[in-house]
Every structure is written in structure tokens, then in C-alpha cells.
């Protein structure tokens, strides 16, 4: 129970600091900053959004895989969204929510860190037209660092 509380506190802190997050992987995307926040067994947990409107993505099979990544399925969850589902799924801190959808992530690079793109939906509906496209924040920092 104590470890769960610490993880929840850590995720809250990670979401609040946003751009200054310290994590193994951080991406900039067309929907904002996304952070690889945790691993629960074989599942990776990504955090995104602001402290006022946080979201999570659970990706099955990605945990502990750092090279030669492929395509993985999962789902996103928030406390509120444009569409309310008829069923619930675990969301932020494991709290049940009716605001979720399918998420499929495809890594574009075999090495670490890697770019990726994702398709997503509301609930179990058809994929939305806009894909999420993400690039490692590390690569951005390396290319914008001043020359010495």
C-alpha cells in the first residue's frame, strides 16, 4: 500500500513539473509533452496533460523493452474527455473512469530514444483521423544545445 501511494505521489509530481520532468524517456508530440512514467508488470505507463487535466496511457508488453520496439496496443484514460464510454477502465492512480479509448503505438526507430506515432479512439470506436506523433525530447535538447 505504501509503494502505491509513493507511485501516485511521484506521478502527480511528474505531471506538475511538466517540462522539467526527470524520466528515462520524455517526448514532445503534437498533443504536448508525454512522459514514460512507470512500469506495472509488463505494462508501461505514460503520463501526459497538465496537473489540472492529467491523462495516462497503459501499453501492454512495452515494459522493459528498450531496443527493437515494434507496435503495441493499450488504452488511454482521463478524468474527463469529449466522449463518455458506457464501460469503465482503471485510469489515473487506478481510479475507475468512463473516459478512455484504444491506443496503438508504433515505434519508428529501433534504437533508444525513439520516435513514435500512435492511433487512438474514444472508447472502442474507430480510430480518430489525427495521429499522435512524438519525438524524443533528448534529441531536441541535443540539436538545440549551444556549440562550445
C-alpha positions as CSV (number, residue, x, y, z in Angstrom):
1,X,0.0,0.0,0.0
2,X,2.9,2.4,0.9
3,X,4.5,1.8,-2.5
4,X,1.3,2.5,-4.4
5,X,1.0,5.8,-2.5
6,X,4.5,6.7,-3.4
7,X,4.0,5.9,-7.1
8,X,0.8,8.0,-7.1
9,X,2.7,10.9,-5.4
10,X,5.5,10.5,-7.9
11,X,3.1,10.6,-10.9
12,X,1.4,13.7,-9.5
13,X,4.8,15.4,-9.1
14,X,5.8,14.4,-12.6
15,X,2.7,15.8,-14.1
16,X,3.0,19.1,-12.1
17,X,6.6,19.8,-13.2
18,X,5.8,19.1,-16.8
19,X,8.8,20.2,-19.0
20,X,11.3,19.8,-16.2
21,X,10.4,16.1,-15.6
22,X,13.3,13.7,-15.0
23,X,12.4,10.4,-16.6
24,X,14.0,7.8,-18.8
25,X,12.0,8.9,-21.7
26,X,10.2,12.1,-22.5
27,X,8.7,13.0,-25.8
28,X,7.4,16.2,-27.4
29,X,4.3,15.5,-29.5
30,X,1.6,17.2,-31.5
31,X,-0.6,16.9,-28.3
32,X,2.0,18.1,-25.8
33,X,4.7,16.5,-23.6
34,X,4.4,12.8,-22.9
35,X,6.5,11.0,-20.2
36,X,7.3,7.4,-19.7
37,X,6.2,7.5,-16.0
38,X,6.1,3.9,-14.7
39,X,6.0,0.2,-15.3
40,X,3.5,-2.2,-13.8
41,X,4.5,-5.8,-14.7
42,X,4.6,-6.0,-18.5
43,X,2.7,-2.7,-18.9
44,X,4.3,0.7,-19.5
45,X,2.5,3.8,-18.1
46,X,2.8,7.1,-20.0
47,X,1.7,10.4,-18.4
48,X,0.5,13.4,-20.3
49,X,-1.5,16.6,-19.9
50,X,-1.5,19.3,-17.3
51,X,-1.8,18.9,-13.5
52,X,-5.4,20.2,-13.8
53,X,-6.2,17.7,-16.7
54,X,-3.9,14.7,-16.5
55,X,-4.1,11.6,-18.6
56,X,-2.4,8.2,-18.7
57,X,-1.7,5.6,-21.3
58,X,-1.3,1.9,-20.4
59,X,0.7,0.0,-23.0
60,X,0.8,-3.8,-22.7
61,X,4.1,-5.5,-23.4
62,X,6.3,-2.4,-23.7
63,X,7.7,-2.5,-20.1
64,X,11.5,-3.4,-20.1
65,X,11.7,-3.2,-23.9
66,X,14.3,-0.6,-24.9
67,X,15.6,-1.7,-28.3
68,X,13.9,-3.0,-31.4
69,X,10.5,-1.8,-30.3
70,X,7.6,-2.5,-32.6
71,X,3.8,-1.9,-32.3
72,X,1.9,-2.2,-29.1
73,X,-1.7,-2.0,-28.0
74,X,-3.1,-0.3,-25.0
75,X,-5.6,2.4,-23.9
76,X,-5.6,6.0,-22.7
77,X,-7.6,7.2,-19.7
78,X,-8.5,10.6,-18.2
79,X,-10.9,12.0,-15.7
80,X,-12.8,13.8,-18.4
81,X,-13.0,13.8,-22.2
82,X,-15.3,14.8,-25.1
83,X,-16.9,11.3,-25.1
84,X,-18.1,9.2,-22.1
85,X,-17.9,5.5,-22.6
86,X,-20.6,3.0,-21.3
87,X,-17.9,1.0,-19.5
88,X,-15.2,1.8,-17.1
89,X,-11.4,1.2,-17.0
90,X,-8.7,1.9,-14.5
91,X,-7.4,5.4,-15.1
92,X,-5.2,7.8,-13.1
93,X,-3.9,6.2,-9.9
94,X,-6.1,3.2,-10.7
95,X,-9.4,5.1,-10.2
96,X,-12.1,3.8,-12.5
97,X,-13.2,6.2,-15.3
98,X,-15.6,6.2,-18.2
99,X,-13.3,8.4,-20.2
100,X,-10.9,6.2,-22.1
101,X,-10.1,4.8,-25.5
102,X,-8.0,2.4,-27.5
103,X,-4.3,3.3,-28.2
104,X,-1.9,1.7,-30.6
105,X,1.7,2.9,-30.6
106,X,4.3,2.2,-33.3
107,X,7.9,2.9,-32.8
108,X,9.7,4.3,-35.9
109,X,13.3,3.9,-34.7
110,X,14.9,0.7,-33.5
111,X,17.3,2.4,-31.0
112,X,16.8,4.4,-27.8
113,X,15.5,7.0,-27.6
114,X,12.9,6.6,-30.4
115,X,10.3,8.5,-32.3
116,X,6.8,7.0,-32.5
117,X,3.3,7.5,-33.7
118,X,0.0,6.4,-32.3
119,X,-3.6,6.0,-33.3
120,X,-6.3,6.4,-30.8
121,X,-10.1,6.2,-30.3
122,X,-12.8,7.1,-27.9
123,X,-14.0,4.0,-26.1
124,X,-13.9,1.1,-28.5
125,X,-14.8,3.3,-31.5
126,X,-13.0,3.8,-34.8
127,X,-9.6,5.4,-34.8
128,X,-9.5,9.2,-34.9
129,X,-8.1,10.8,-38.0
130,X,-5.4,12.7,-36.2
131,X,-2.4,10.5,-35.2
132,X,-0.2,11.4,-32.3
133,X,3.4,11.9,-33.5
134,X,6.2,12.1,-30.9
135,X,9.9,12.8,-31.0
136,X,12.3,12.3,-28.1
137,X,12.9,15.5,-26.0
138,X,16.5,14.4,-25.6
139,X,17.1,14.7,-29.3
140,X,15.6,18.2,-29.3
141,X,17.9,19.3,-26.5
142,X,20.9,17.8,-28.3
143,X,20.2,19.6,-31.5
144,X,19.5,23.0,-29.8
145,X,22.4,23.0,-27.4
146,X,24.8,25.9,-28.0
147,X,28.2,25.0,-29.5
148,X,31.2,25.1,-27.2
